[in-house]
Amino acid sequence: MDEELRSLTARLRAESGGSAAYDRLAATEDPDALAAVLTEPGQPLWARELAAFRLGLAGDRRAFESLVLLLNHRDPPRCASAAHALARLGDPRTARAAAALATNELRVAYALHPVRLLVALRAPEAVPALITTLRRRLRPHDPYRRVALACVEGLGTLADPRARPVLNEALAHPALAEAAVQALARMPRQR
């Protein structure tokens, strides 16, 4: 069993109180039954998350909207599970949605998982979104260092030369300097 799935099932089993409804939803192999949970009124959050996650892993695009909402949730484990499922979903809208979430200054406190998802997707939207997000995090006393660090590390992983200027700026920030040096070392040599 996938580690993310194991973590999610343990967390959601606890949230459901170990209910029979949880057991039925976890056991069903019917994608239509899972998709119905996403649209039926009155479904608890744990049920919607489990259904969206399972559909996402199966590549069923009916999970897309629910997974994007969960990617932007205030609860980090929900964000991590949604990012994991979105990375496997194969929906062409995923990178654009992740870039919008990563660059939304009103939701920057929840941008860590969208940033990591962009890196995993290696989509064309990734580098511009990470550059934008990192540049905003380089302000004095910015409280979102984990987001900034994820951007620096992600830009190093993507090794796109367009990131060189913002990574050079990151060198001046002690919390980011070491990661920026490593990211810059991964950049292709300039000619």
Long-range contacts (C-beta under 8 A, 24 or more apart in sequence): 2-57, 4-80, 4-81, 4-84, 5-53, 5-57, 7-77, 7-81, 8-49, 8-50, 8-53, 8-77, 8-81, 9-50, 11-77, 12-46, 12-49, 12-50, 15-44, 15-45, 15-46, 16-44, 16-46, 16-47, 21-47, 22-46, 22-47, 22-50, 25-50, 25-51, 26-50, 31-55, 31-58, 31-60, 31-62, 34-60, 35-60, 35-62, 35-63, 38-62, 38-63, 38-65, 38-66, 49-78, 49-81, 49-82, 52-82, 52-85, 53-81, 53-82, 53-84, 53-85, 55-85, 56-82, 56-85, 56-86, 56-88, 56-89, 57-85, 57-88, 57-89, 59-88, 59-89, 59-90, 60-89, 61-89, 61-90, 61-91, 63-89, 64-89, 64-91, 64-93, 64-94, 68-94, 68-97, 68-101, 71-97, 71-98, 71-101, 71-113, 71-114, 71-117, 72-101, 72-107, 72-110, 72-114, 73-110, 74-109, 74-110, 76-112, 76-113, 79-110, 79-112, 79-113, 80-113, 82-113, 83-113, 83-114, 83-116, 83-117, 83-120, 86-117, 87-117, 87-120, 87-121, 94-121, 94-123, 95-121, 95-123, 95-124, 95-125, 95-126, 96-125, 98-125, 98-129, 99-123, 99-125, 99-126, 99-128, 99-129, 102-129, 102-130, 102-133, 103-129, 103-132, 103-133, 105-136, 108-133, 108-136, 108-144, 108-147, 109-144, 111-144, 111-147, 112-146, 112-147, 112-150, 115-147, 115-150, 115-151, 115-154, 116-150, 116-154, 118-154, 119-150, 119-153, 119-154, 119-157, 119-158, 122-158, 126-154, 126-158, 127-155, 127-158, 127-160, 127-162, 127-163, 128-162, 130-154, 130-155, 130-158, 130-163, 131-155, 131-162, 131-163, 131-166, 134-166, 134-170, 135-166, 135-169, 138-166, 138-169, 138-170, 138-172, 138-173, 145-175, 145-176, 148-173, 148-175, 148-176, 149-175, 149-176, 149-179, 152-176, 152-179, 152-180, 152-183, 153-179, 153-182, 153-183, 155-183, 156-182, 156-183, 156-184, 156-185, 156-186, 156-187, 157-186, 159-186, 159-187, 159-188, 160-187, 161-187, 161-188, 161-190, 163-187, 164-190
